[in-house]
């Protein structure tokens, strides 16, 4: 499978390495494909890894991963050209966070809307699935916790797309909890804030969520 990662930060690089280790071809899309900051990632990811523009990456992708900062998400998708993602699964890893001086991050959207729903509106012909927004990049692939594998909560309107993303989660070492349609992002994005708040209070970012059943 050809995986296009839209976004070159820590999250995009971590997930890109995960896909590369599973044998997929991976291209990271960025405004500066020749940036020196991606040289270590290319060396680690191997011969099937490459970089390109957002548009090149969207065209390349069989499956796309949206891993931008929220402030740059719409522009990145415009540069990618939404038509290049038509009919494709887009795994939305973003969180609509606002960052203000001396304040913890907060959500820019909520209650009656979500980032996931906004991404689906920006990409009306794509199959958007929210995933990997409730954990830090250091534990996205092969998470190791004393209590066993944590759970990845996902949502999206297309059942087959969710099956694809659920398979990716399991291949990366996660259990999967499907919370329904893309409007479920209204629940999952606040989970990011909960994850951040716990990290700020404890000073540790080594935590994840797990749904327990009796």
Buried (B, 14 or more C-beta within 10 A) or exposed (E): EBBBBBBBBEBBBBBBBBBBBBEBBBBBBBEEBEEEEBEEBBEEBEEBBBBBBBBBBBBBBEBBBBBBBBEBBEEBBEBBEBEBBEEBBBBBBBBBBEEEEEEEBEBBBBEEBBBBBBBBEBBEEBBBBBBBBBBBBEBBBEBEEEEEBBBBBBBBBBEEBBBBBBEBBEBBBBBBBBBEBBBBBBBBBBBBBEBBEEBEEEEEBEBBBEEEEE
